[in-house]
Amino acid sequence: MSERELYEKKLKAKIDEWKAEAAKMRAKADGASADAQLEWKREVDEIEGEIERAEDRLSELRDASGDAWTSVKEGAEDAWASISKGFEKAAERFRD
């Protein structure tokens, strides 16, 4: 497997992990009081938005040509760190 394939596989695995976590949060929100449900559903919506951004970045990486892939990867790493941080921040608020 090439470096590119391994990198894409790693990012896809992280996205899948986030999706599973978001599904757990949504299930938890469904069992909460009405007021808590509203707040938690907003948080889950925010988390799912971060997941969509991550999927968009992964798609950009997959679509990049061989030579452009390296530069796209470098730019995506900064965006990926920001997305990860945003996801973790939203998830942390949800756990509180």
DAMOTA-V330829 format. One record per residue. N is the residue number from 0. PHI is phi as a letter, one per 20 degrees, with the letter a starting at -180 (* if undefined). Layout:
# DAMOTA-V330829
n:N phi:PHI
n:N phi:PHI
This chain:
# DAMOTA-V330829
n:0 phi:*
n:1 phi:f
n:2 phi:g
n:3 phi:f
n:4 phi:f
n:5 phi:f
n:6 phi:f
n:7 phi:f
n:8 phi:f
n:9 phi:f
n:10 phi:f
n:11 phi:f
n:12 phi:f
n:13 phi:f
n:14 phi:f
n:15 phi:f
n:16 phi:f
n:17 phi:f
n:18 phi:f
n:19 phi:f
n:20 phi:f
n:21 phi:f
n:22 phi:f
n:23 phi:f
n:24 phi:f
n:25 phi:f
n:26 phi:f
n:27 phi:f
n:28 phi:f
n:29 phi:f
n:30 phi:e
n:31 phi:e
n:32 phi:f
n:33 phi:g
n:34 phi:f
n:35 phi:f
n:36 phi:g
n:37 phi:g
n:38 phi:f
n:39 phi:f
n:40 phi:f
n:41 phi:f
n:42 phi:f
n:43 phi:f
n:44 phi:f
n:45 phi:f
n:46 phi:f
n:47 phi:f
n:48 phi:f
n:49 phi:f
n:50 phi:f
n:51 phi:f
n:52 phi:f
n:53 phi:f
n:54 phi:f
n:55 phi:f
n:56 phi:f
n:57 phi:f
n:58 phi:f
n:59 phi:g
n:60 phi:f
n:61 phi:f
n:62 phi:e
n:63 phi:f
n:64 phi:f
n:65 phi:g
n:66 phi:f
n:67 phi:f
n:68 phi:g
n:69 phi:f
n:70 phi:f
n:71 phi:f
n:72 phi:f
n:73 phi:f
n:74 phi:f
n:75 phi:f
n:76 phi:f
n:77 phi:f
n:78 phi:f
n:79 phi:f
n:80 phi:f
n:81 phi:f
n:82 phi:f
n:83 phi:g
n:84 phi:f
n:85 phi:f
n:86 phi:f
n:87 phi:f
n:88 phi:f
n:89 phi:f
n:90 phi:f
n:91 phi:f
n:92 phi:f
n:93 phi:f
n:94 phi:f
n:95 phi:f
